[in-house]
Every structure is written in structure tokens, then in C-alpha cells.
Amino acid sequence: MRVLGLKALDLPHGPWKHILSGVWSDREISYHENPDKELLVMIYDRRGELVKGMVFFMAKLFLVEGNPGGFFEAAGQNTVVIQKNTPTYKGSFLAIATMPEYVKFSPRELIGVADRHANELEKRAVEVRQKSGDFAIKLVEAKYAQLKDTNELFGEPLAMPSLVVRKEGPGLESTQLTGRLHLGNNLSGEKAEEDVKSFLLTVLSGEDTRLALHVLMEGCVINGVSGVVFEGFEKADTPSPNTDDYGKYDLAVDPMGMPLRRFKPGADFFIDLKLLDKDLFGDITGAGHGTEMELVGEALEKKPFNLKGLIEHLQGIKTEEKKYFAARAIRICRLLGLAYPGLFDGTLEPKEIVAPWLKKMGRIAVVDTKGIKPSIRKGLVYCTLKTLYESYKKEFASSQMKVLVVVSDPSIIGAPETKLDREANTMLKLAGETGIGVCAVAKSHAGLDTEILQNATMDIQVIEGNNASVNEQGKPVYRINLRPTLSAM
């Protein structure tokens, strides 16, 4: 394969030595290494013989000494973990990467991009080293590691492709998702499959939808689409113990756990105050819409990052006619802080919620809402949809499905009662524009938002047990028996 040479470009932080090339998702890809054992990865946008541009990013590698425990999750976005266990070697490696960026093929642009990515990479390395101090581990940069360790990593054919963190961009559209989602068997015993992209807006109804939802989520994850759920799926990271019917459904795989990350509201999942106004704040907290909320609304316009900042704005109110109501608003905020510690004190990070776009496998984000009152839960759903939508919109994301968010709150997917319901309902309907899939789960079609029903790209109704009807938009309805799950329910 012809690989675009780098010698003539004289990129910063080199010299860069070509170590590997190949074809990845129908695109030419090449890996290059500098003396510091940092990697430069380029995925080419070639039109015939002409290289129009490329997706470009850098990665830094660490040997992990000690028991990593929960460190890998704490390491943050754009990280890849490689754990090697062979008869002759056992070790763990951590790779941190810059955010992939599309760049037109021009020596001047490439030099600027390389310099910027190198600086970003070093900044990330400092952050990761600082975080490692909270764990009983030692991070050793590849350039300082023993030769036997670096040889194990760079000599591992499975390791290099795993370092790719894939991202769409306005210049280079990813290969369209062509995966098929295996639902089960039709009533003739033949495999029932649908294109993953057909589930962009799914209505799932029935008295017990757990099996259907689990099968749907597994199919998405296996095809590189991440999921966000606000209940259930606590055991989905362990393989299913029930494999008796695998042969019947042509499941020629072993049971497997799904990649999963658990989120705890107030610890690493938040209601972002910057996304709220007085009405949304009042609806979420149950504080009503009186004069106190008018003052809270004025404070929210200042875009505070947390309850402390909101309280400080309220404490600045000195006029006599407002001081009484300001004091009441401050008390409400302090009570919220006691009832839900940390919940209003953070910002949602899309790349923490959702695994990098269209990796080989997605990941399920499980948000623990047990014991949280419905209005708070709806606030979490709204902030999730709003954050993902605004982030993908800013990045010119296509409508190709990247994530499936499960929503089962009746007043969001049915008849909205409050401004919070209406805003969340609106976000649900806009979500598909940027590739955010939504699965609306209900007991039946009765009471569901008419527009959601009319625009649903897929309608699955669970009839009894594992028997269900499937109706893709514009196609005839057919019946299936849902397959067993690969992961535990």
C-alpha cells in the first residue's frame, strides 16, 4: 500500500518513523512513532489518486505499574486501555489521545495541527499523572519503560488498531453504519434482523419490555452505538448465565458482558444549572414559580456553575422589597444541596457519557436514579438530551446514529404537563437531527405523544413473554420471538 511520506513535511516533535499502515473502515490509515514513543495516526481522505485531507491525532502511551482498580475510568475521555495476558507476559498499558481532527492536506496546515496536538497531548498527560496520584499505581511513559515492556506493546498486532478513537467531522464522513441488529426469529424460525439505523426513533410498548429493551441495547452496542439508560441494566456487564436456547436463535457466540459505565447523580452526573431558567429550575426542584423563583431566574442568567455560585448571586440582592424572597430562595438552594449533594454542582461532559463515536463497540451509560423523585429524574433526562444535542450540533454531526437514549417518563413521551416536560419532549423530537437515537418506552400507545408515534422509525410492541410485533416505518408489520440476551438481565 502506498503511504503518504512524512519526511518532506518535517512535522514538529519528530522525526516521525512510519511503523504501520493498513485499511481501517474502508480508509487508508498509517501510524508513526517519534523518539519519545508517541504515536501520530492519520486516516486518509483519498479521492482517487488525490489525498484531499486526513483525520489526524496523537497518542501517548504509559505502562501501568500496580493494581489500576478504578483508575482507568477516572482517566477521562479519549483513553484506551490495553491489558495483555499471555503465558510469557502480563501487563497493563494506558493510551491517551488527542481529539481527532480533520485537516486539509497542506504542509503548512499539518505543521500547525501537529504542534497543537502535541501541546494538547502533554497537557492531558499532566492531568492523567495527577489523577494517578489518587490510586496505588505508577504511570511510566513508554519512552522510560523497559525495552521488554515496549516491545510487548508495539509488537502486539491487536494493540495498534485499538488505539483509533473515531470521530466524524465536517470534512470526512464516517463510513455509514451498515450493522444489522439481531432481534430474534420470525414465526417461521428464520432470523429477524433490522438495520441499526432504523432505530433512530423507536417506540417500545408492552406490560414487560425489559427483554426487548435489553436485546435492542445489546444490538446497538455491538454495532458501535452507545446507550444511556436511567434504570435497569445493572448486571449487563456480566455474561448471561442462560444459554440453553442460543442454538435455536443461531447465536453462534458465547455469552458476553456489555461495556458499561455506572454514573451516580451528584458524583459524576449532574443537572447543569447553565441549561436552566427559573421555570425549569422550579419544575425540577418542586420549588414552584413564586417570587423566589423570579430572583433565582435572575441569578441563573449569570450562568453560575454550581449552587454556591447561585447562592452568592442571591446574597447580592440588597433591595428591601426583595431581601425576604432572596432569603427564602437561598434557603431552598441550601436544602437542595443537603437533599442532593453535588447534583447541581457540575457540568455534563458528552464524551464522558458516550463512548467515542462509532468505535467497534459502544458502551452503556447506566445512570442510577433509584430513590430520586420523578422531577429530578426528568431534569437529568432533559440535561442529557440537551447536552448531547448542543455538543453534536456544534460539531456538525450527521444524523447517523451514535447513541440511543432510553426515555420512559410518561409526561415527557406523552402529554407534557410542565415547561420541563415540554422542553424535554422538544429535545427528544430534535435529537435525531444530530444522530441521537431515542427509545420511548411505555405500557401502550395510549397517551403517547402523537408526533412521536407518527415519526417513529421503529415500533415494537411486546405481546406476551418473548413474543412481539415489529413495524419499521413504511414496511409491513411482522411477528417475532425475541432472542435470549448475551448479557445478564
C-alpha positions as CSV (number, residue, x, y, z in Angstrom):
1,M,0.0,0.0,0.0
2,R,1.3,3.5,-0.8
3,V,1.7,5.5,2.4
4,L,2.0,9.3,2.3
5,G,5.5,10.2,3.3
6,L,6.2,12.5,6.2
7,K,9.9,13.2,5.7
8,A,9.3,16.0,3.3
9,L,6.8,17.6,5.7
10,D,9.2,17.8,8.6
11,L,6.5,17.8,11.2
12,P,7.2,19.1,14.7
13,H,8.2,16.8,17.6
14,G,9.7,14.3,15.3
15,P,11.5,12.8,13.5
16,W,8.4,10.6,12.8
17,K,9.1,7.0,11.8
18,H,6.5,5.1,9.9
19,I,5.7,1.8,11.8
20,L,2.4,0.5,10.5
21,S,-0.2,1.1,7.8
22,G,-3.3,-0.6,6.6
23,V,-7.0,-0.2,5.7
24,W,-9.5,0.7,8.5
25,S,-13.2,1.1,7.9
26,D,-12.5,1.5,4.1
27,R,-9.9,4.2,4.8
28,E,-6.1,4.1,4.5
29,I,-4.5,4.6,7.9
30,S,-0.9,5.0,9.0
31,Y,0.9,5.0,12.3
32,H,4.1,6.9,13.0
33,E,6.4,7.0,16.1
34,N,8.8,9.6,17.4
35,P,11.8,9.0,19.7
36,D,9.6,9.7,22.7
37,K,7.5,6.7,21.7
38,E,4.5,9.0,21.0
39,L,2.2,8.0,18.1
40,L,0.9,10.0,15.3
41,V,-2.1,8.5,13.5
42,M,-3.5,9.6,10.1
43,I,-6.7,8.4,8.4
44,Y,-6.6,9.5,4.8
45,D,-9.4,11.1,2.8
46,R,-8.3,10.0,-0.7
47,R,-10.3,10.8,-3.8
48,G,-8.8,8.6,-6.5
49,E,-5.0,9.4,-6.5
50,L,-5.5,12.7,-4.8
51,V,-5.2,13.0,-1.0
52,K,-7.8,15.6,-0.1
53,G,-7.2,15.6,3.6
54,M,-6.9,13.4,6.7
55,V,-8.2,12.8,10.2
56,F,-5.2,13.4,12.5
57,F,-4.5,12.7,16.1
58,M,-1.6,11.8,18.5
59,A,-1.4,9.4,21.4
60,K,0.9,8.9,24.4
61,L,1.5,5.5,26.0
62,F,2.1,4.6,29.6
63,L,3.0,1.3,31.3
64,V,0.8,0.9,34.4
65,E,2.5,-0.5,37.4
66,G,0.4,-1.7,40.3
67,N,-3.3,-2.5,40.6
68,P,-5.2,0.0,38.5
69,G,-8.6,-0.6,40.2
70,G,-10.9,2.2,39.2
71,F,-8.2,4.4,37.7
72,F,-9.0,3.6,34.0
73,E,-12.5,5.1,34.4
74,A,-11.1,8.1,36.2
75,A,-8.5,8.7,33.4
76,G,-11.1,10.6,31.4
77,Q,-12.1,10.8,27.7
78,N,-10.2,9.5,24.7
79,T,-8.3,6.9,26.6
80,V,-7.7,3.3,25.6
81,V,-6.7,0.5,28.0
82,I,-4.7,-2.4,26.8
83,Q,-4.2,-5.4,29.1
84,K,-2.0,-8.2,27.8
85,N,-2.0,-11.6,29.4
86,T,0.0,-14.4,27.7
87,P,2.0,-17.3,29.0
88,T,5.1,-15.2,28.9
89,Y,3.9,-11.7,29.7
90,K,1.3,-9.9,31.8
91,G,0.9,-6.1,31.9
92,S,-1.4,-3.1,31.5
93,F,-0.9,-0.1,29.3
94,L,-2.8,3.2,29.1
95,A,-3.0,5.3,25.9
96,I,-4.3,8.8,26.0
97,A,-5.2,10.5,22.7
98,T,-6.0,14.0,21.4
99,M,-9.4,14.6,19.8
100,P,-9.2,13.5,16.2
101,E,-9.3,16.5,13.8
102,Y,-9.9,16.7,10.1
103,V,-7.2,18.7,8.3
104,K,-6.8,19.6,4.6
105,F,-3.7,18.2,3.0
106,S,-1.3,21.1,3.2
107,P,2.2,21.1,4.7
108,R,1.6,24.4,6.4
109,E,-1.7,23.2,8.0
110,L,-0.2,19.9,9.0
111,I,2.7,21.6,10.8
112,G,0.3,23.8,12.8
113,V,-2.0,20.9,13.6
114,A,0.9,18.7,14.7
115,D,2.2,21.4,17.1
116,R,-1.2,22.0,18.6
117,H,-1.9,18.3,19.1
118,A,1.5,17.8,20.8
119,N,0.7,20.6,23.2
120,E,-2.7,19.2,23.9
121,L,-1.2,15.7,24.5
122,E,1.3,17.0,27.0
123,K,-1.5,18.9,28.9
124,R,-3.6,15.7,29.0
125,A,-0.5,13.7,30.2
126,V,-0.1,16.1,33.1
127,E,-3.8,15.7,34.1
128,V,-3.6,11.9,33.9
129,R,-0.4,11.8,36.0
130,Q,-2.1,14.0,38.7
131,K,-5.2,11.7,38.7
132,S,-2.9,8.6,39.1
133,G,-1.8,10.0,42.5
134,D,-5.2,9.1,43.9
135,F,-4.6,5.4,43.1
136,A,-1.9,3.0,44.2
137,I,-0.3,2.9,40.8
138,K,2.7,4.3,38.9
139,L,2.5,5.5,35.3
140,V,5.7,5.1,33.3
141,E,5.8,6.8,29.9
142,A,6.7,4.4,27.1
143,K,10.0,6.3,26.5
144,Y,11.1,5.5,30.0
145,A,9.7,1.9,30.2
146,Q,12.0,-1.1,29.9
147,L,12.6,-2.4,26.4
148,K,10.8,-5.7,27.1
149,D,7.6,-3.8,28.0
150,T,7.6,-1.5,25.0
151,N,8.4,-4.5,22.7
152,E,5.4,-6.3,24.2
153,L,3.1,-3.3,23.4
154,F,4.5,-2.3,19.9
155,G,4.9,-5.9,18.9
156,E,1.3,-6.8,19.7
157,P,-0.7,-6.8,16.4
158,L,-4.0,-6.3,18.2
159,A,-2.8,-3.2,20.1
160,M,-2.3,-0.7,17.4
161,P,-5.7,-0.8,15.8
162,S,-7.3,-0.5,19.2
163,L,-5.8,3.0,19.6
164,V,-8.0,4.5,17.0
165,V,-10.6,6.9,18.5
166,R,-13.0,7.6,15.7
167,K,-14.8,10.8,15.1
168,E,-16.9,12.3,12.3
169,G,-16.2,15.7,11.1
170,P,-17.5,18.2,8.5
171,G,-14.7,17.1,6.1
172,L,-14.6,13.4,6.5
173,E,-17.9,11.5,6.9
174,S,-17.5,8.1,8.6
175,T,-18.5,5.0,6.6
176,Q,-22.2,4.7,7.1
177,L,-23.3,2.3,9.8
178,T,-24.3,-0.9,8.0
179,G,-24.7,-3.2,11.0
180,R,-27.7,-5.4,11.4
181,L,-29.5,-5.7,14.7
182,H,-30.5,-9.3,15.5
183,L,-33.9,-9.2,17.3
184,G,-34.7,-12.9,17.3
185,N,-36.6,-15.3,15.0
186,N,-39.7,-14.7,12.9
187,L,-42.6,-17.1,13.3
188,S,-41.1,-19.3,10.6
189,G,-38.0,-19.7,12.6
190,E,-35.8,-17.5,10.4
191,K,-33.5,-14.9,11.8
192,A,-35.2,-11.5,12.3
193,E,-32.8,-8.6,11.7
194,E,-33.2,-4.9,11.1
195,D,-30.7,-2.1,10.1
196,V,-29.4,-0.4,13.2
197,K,-30.1,3.0,11.6
198,S,-33.8,2.0,11.6
199,F,-33.9,2.5,15.4
200,L,-33.3,6.3,15.4
201,L,-36.7,6.9,17.0
202,T,-38.1,3.8,18.5
203,V,-41.4,3.3,20.3
204,L,-41.3,0.2,22.6
205,S,-44.5,-0.7,24.4
206,G,-45.9,-3.5,26.4
207,E,-46.5,-4.7,30.0
208,D,-43.0,-6.1,30.3
209,T,-40.5,-4.5,27.9
210,R,-37.3,-5.5,29.7
211,L,-36.2,-8.3,27.4
212,A,-37.0,-6.3,24.2
213,L,-35.1,-3.3,25.5
214,H,-32.1,-5.4,26.5
215,V,-31.9,-7.1,23.1
216,L,-32.2,-3.7,21.4
217,M,-29.5,-2.2,23.6
218,E,-27.1,-5.1,23.1
219,G,-27.6,-4.9,19.3
220,C,-26.8,-1.2,19.3
221,V,-23.7,-1.6,21.5
222,I,-22.3,-4.5,19.3
223,N,-22.7,-2.2,16.3
224,G,-20.8,0.7,17.8
225,V,-23.8,2.7,19.1
226,S,-23.6,3.7,22.8
227,G,-26.6,3.7,25.1
228,V,-27.9,5.9,28.0
229,V,-30.4,4.4,30.5
230,F,-31.8,5.8,33.7
231,E,-32.9,2.4,35.2
232,G,-32.1,-1.3,34.8
233,F,-29.0,-2.8,33.1
234,E,-27.1,-3.1,36.4
235,K,-25.9,-6.6,35.5
236,A,-25.3,-6.0,31.8
237,D,-21.5,-6.1,32.2
238,T,-21.6,-9.8,33.1
239,P,-22.3,-12.6,30.7
240,S,-25.8,-14.2,30.7
241,P,-25.9,-17.5,32.6
242,N,-28.8,-18.7,30.4
243,T,-27.5,-20.2,27.1
244,D,-29.9,-23.1,26.6
245,D,-31.7,-21.5,23.6
246,Y,-28.7,-20.0,21.8
247,G,-28.7,-22.6,19.1
248,K,-32.4,-22.1,18.4
249,Y,-31.7,-18.5,17.6
250,D,-28.5,-19.0,15.7
251,L,-26.5,-17.2,18.4
252,A,-23.1,-18.5,17.3
253,V,-21.3,-16.6,20.1
254,D,-20.5,-17.1,23.8
255,P,-22.5,-15.0,26.3
256,M,-20.7,-11.7,26.9
257,G,-21.0,-8.7,29.2
258,M,-21.5,-5.3,27.6
259,P,-19.1,-2.4,28.1
260,L,-20.8,-0.4,30.8
261,R,-20.1,2.7,32.9
262,R,-22.1,3.5,36.0
263,F,-23.0,7.1,36.9
264,K,-24.1,8.4,40.3
265,P,-26.0,11.7,40.2
266,G,-24.2,14.2,42.3
267,A,-20.9,12.4,41.9
268,D,-20.2,12.2,38.2
269,F,-23.6,13.0,36.6
270,F,-25.3,16.4,37.1
271,I,-28.1,18.8,36.4
272,D,-26.3,21.6,34.7
273,L,-27.6,25.0,36.1
274,K,-26.3,26.7,32.9
275,L,-29.1,24.9,31.0
276,L,-31.9,26.1,33.3
277,D,-34.1,29.1,33.6
278,K,-36.5,29.9,36.5
279,D,-39.3,27.8,35.2
280,L,-37.1,24.7,34.6
281,F,-35.4,25.1,38.0
282,G,-38.8,25.4,39.7
283,D,-40.2,22.3,37.9
284,I,-37.1,20.2,38.6
285,T,-36.8,21.1,42.3
286,G,-40.5,21.4,43.0
287,A,-39.9,24.8,44.4
288,G,-42.8,26.3,42.4
289,H,-43.0,29.5,40.4
290,G,-43.3,32.3,43.0
291,T,-41.3,35.5,43.6
292,E,-38.4,33.4,44.9
293,M,-38.1,31.7,41.5
294,E,-38.1,35.1,39.8
295,L,-35.0,36.0,41.7
296,V,-33.5,32.6,41.1
297,G,-34.1,33.2,37.4
298,E,-32.2,36.5,37.5
299,A,-29.3,34.7,39.2
300,L,-29.4,31.8,36.6
301,E,-28.9,34.4,33.8
302,K,-25.4,35.0,35.3
303,K,-24.7,31.3,34.4
304,P,-23.4,30.1,37.8
305,F,-21.5,26.8,37.7
306,N,-23.0,25.4,41.0
307,L,-25.4,26.1,43.9
308,K,-22.7,28.0,45.7
309,G,-22.4,30.5,42.8
310,L,-26.2,30.7,42.6
311,I,-26.4,31.5,46.3
312,E,-23.7,34.1,46.0
313,H,-25.8,35.9,43.4
314,L,-28.8,35.8,45.6
315,Q,-26.9,37.1,48.5
316,G,-26.0,40.2,46.4
317,I,-29.7,41.3,46.4
318,K,-29.9,44.2,48.8
319,T,-33.2,45.9,48.0
320,E,-35.7,45.8,50.9
321,E,-38.6,44.6,48.8
322,K,-36.6,41.6,47.5
323,K,-34.4,40.6,50.5
324,Y,-37.1,38.5,52.1
325,F,-37.7,36.5,49.0
326,A,-34.0,36.3,48.3
327,A,-33.5,34.7,51.8
328,R,-36.3,32.2,51.0
329,A,-34.6,31.3,47.7
330,I,-31.2,30.9,49.4
331,R,-32.8,28.5,51.9
332,I,-34.4,26.5,49.1
333,C,-30.9,26.2,47.4
334,R,-29.3,25.1,50.7
335,L,-31.9,22.5,51.3
336,L,-31.4,21.2,47.7
337,G,-27.7,20.9,48.5
338,L,-28.4,18.8,51.6
339,A,-31.0,16.6,49.9
340,Y,-29.0,16.1,46.7
341,P,-25.3,16.7,47.4
342,G,-23.4,17.7,44.4
343,L,-26.3,17.2,41.9
344,F,-26.4,20.9,40.9
345,D,-22.6,21.4,41.1
346,G,-21.3,20.1,37.8
347,T,-21.5,20.0,34.0
348,L,-22.2,17.0,31.9
349,E,-19.4,16.1,29.5
350,P,-20.7,14.4,26.4
351,K,-17.6,12.4,25.8
352,E,-17.8,11.0,29.3
353,I,-21.4,10.0,28.9
354,V,-21.0,8.4,25.4
355,A,-18.0,6.3,24.2
356,P,-16.1,7.9,21.3
357,W,-18.3,7.9,18.2
358,L,-18.7,4.7,16.3
359,K,-15.9,2.7,17.9
360,K,-16.1,-1.0,17.2
361,M,-18.3,-1.4,20.3
362,G,-20.4,1.1,22.1
363,R,-20.9,1.4,25.8
364,I,-23.9,1.6,28.1
365,A,-24.1,4.6,30.5
366,V,-26.2,3.5,33.5
367,V,-27.4,6.5,35.5
368,D,-28.6,5.4,39.0
369,T,-31.8,7.2,39.7
370,K,-33.1,4.9,42.4
371,G,-34.6,6.9,45.3
372,I,-34.7,10.1,43.2
373,K,-38.0,11.8,42.8
374,P,-39.6,12.0,39.3
375,S,-39.0,15.7,38.7
376,I,-35.3,15.3,39.5
377,R,-35.0,12.3,37.2
378,K,-36.8,14.3,34.4
379,G,-34.2,17.0,34.9
380,L,-31.4,14.5,34.4
381,V,-33.1,13.3,31.2
382,Y,-33.5,16.8,29.9
383,C,-29.9,17.8,30.6
384,T,-28.6,14.7,29.0
385,L,-30.6,15.2,25.7
386,K,-29.8,19.0,25.7
387,T,-26.1,18.5,26.3
388,L,-25.7,15.8,23.7
389,Y,-27.7,17.7,21.1
390,E,-25.8,21.0,21.6
391,S,-22.5,19.3,21.5
392,Y,-23.2,17.3,18.3
393,K,-24.8,20.3,16.7
394,K,-21.6,22.3,17.3
395,E,-19.5,19.6,15.8
396,F,-21.7,19.5,12.6
397,A,-22.6,15.9,13.4
398,S,-24.7,14.0,10.9
399,S,-27.9,12.1,11.6
400,Q,-26.0,8.8,11.6
401,M,-27.0,7.2,15.0
402,K,-24.2,7.4,17.6
403,V,-26.2,6.9,20.9
404,L,-29.5,5.6,22.0
405,V,-31.1,7.3,25.0
406,V,-33.9,5.4,26.7
407,V,-36.8,7.6,28.0
408,S,-39.7,6.2,29.9
409,D,-41.1,9.2,31.8
410,P,-44.8,9.4,30.8
411,S,-45.1,13.2,30.9
412,I,-42.1,13.5,28.6
413,I,-43.1,11.0,25.9
414,G,-46.8,11.6,26.5
415,A,-48.8,14.7,27.2
416,P,-46.4,17.3,28.7
417,E,-47.6,19.0,31.9
418,T,-44.9,21.5,32.8
419,K,-42.3,23.5,30.9
420,L,-39.7,20.9,31.9
421,D,-41.8,18.2,30.2
422,R,-42.3,20.4,27.1
423,E,-38.6,21.2,26.8
424,A,-37.6,17.6,27.2
425,N,-40.2,16.5,24.7
426,T,-38.9,19.0,22.2
427,M,-35.3,17.8,22.7
428,L,-36.5,14.3,22.2
429,K,-38.0,15.2,18.8
430,L,-34.9,17.2,17.7
431,A,-32.4,14.6,18.8
432,G,-32.4,12.6,15.6
433,E,-31.1,15.6,13.6
434,T,-27.6,15.0,15.2
435,G,-27.7,11.2,15.4
436,I,-29.1,10.9,18.9
437,G,-31.4,7.9,18.9
438,V,-34.3,7.8,21.4
439,C,-36.2,4.8,22.6
440,A,-39.6,5.9,24.1
441,V,-40.8,3.1,26.4
442,A,-44.4,2.9,27.5
443,K,-47.1,0.4,28.7
444,S,-49.1,1.1,25.5
445,H,-49.6,3.6,22.7
446,A,-52.4,5.2,24.6
447,G,-51.3,8.5,25.9
448,L,-48.1,8.7,23.8
449,D,-47.3,11.9,22.0
450,T,-49.0,11.7,18.6
451,E,-46.0,13.3,16.8
452,I,-43.6,10.7,18.3
453,L,-45.9,7.9,17.2
454,Q,-46.2,9.3,13.7
455,N,-42.5,9.9,13.2
456,A,-41.3,6.7,14.9
457,T,-38.8,4.9,12.6
458,M,-39.4,1.6,14.5
459,D,-42.4,0.4,16.6
460,I,-42.0,-2.7,18.7
461,Q,-44.9,-4.0,20.7
462,V,-44.3,-6.8,23.2
463,I,-47.4,-9.0,23.2
464,E,-46.6,-11.7,25.8
465,G,-43.3,-13.2,27.0
466,N,-40.8,-13.0,24.2
467,N,-43.4,-12.6,21.5
468,A,-43.5,-9.2,19.9
469,S,-44.6,-7.3,16.7
470,V,-42.1,-5.3,14.7
471,N,-43.1,-2.4,12.4
472,E,-40.4,-0.5,10.7
473,Q,-41.6,2.8,9.2
474,G,-43.0,2.2,5.7
475,K,-42.9,-1.6,6.0
476,P,-45.4,-4.3,6.9
477,V,-45.8,-5.5,10.5
478,Y,-44.4,-8.9,11.4
479,R,-44.2,-11.1,14.5
480,I,-41.1,-12.3,16.2
481,N,-39.9,-14.3,19.2
482,L,-37.2,-12.2,20.9
483,R,-33.8,-13.9,21.2
484,P,-32.1,-14.6,24.5
485,T,-29.7,-12.0,25.8
486,L,-25.9,-12.2,25.6
487,S,-25.5,-10.3,28.9
488,A,-27.2,-10.8,32.3
489,M,-30.5,-9.0,33.0
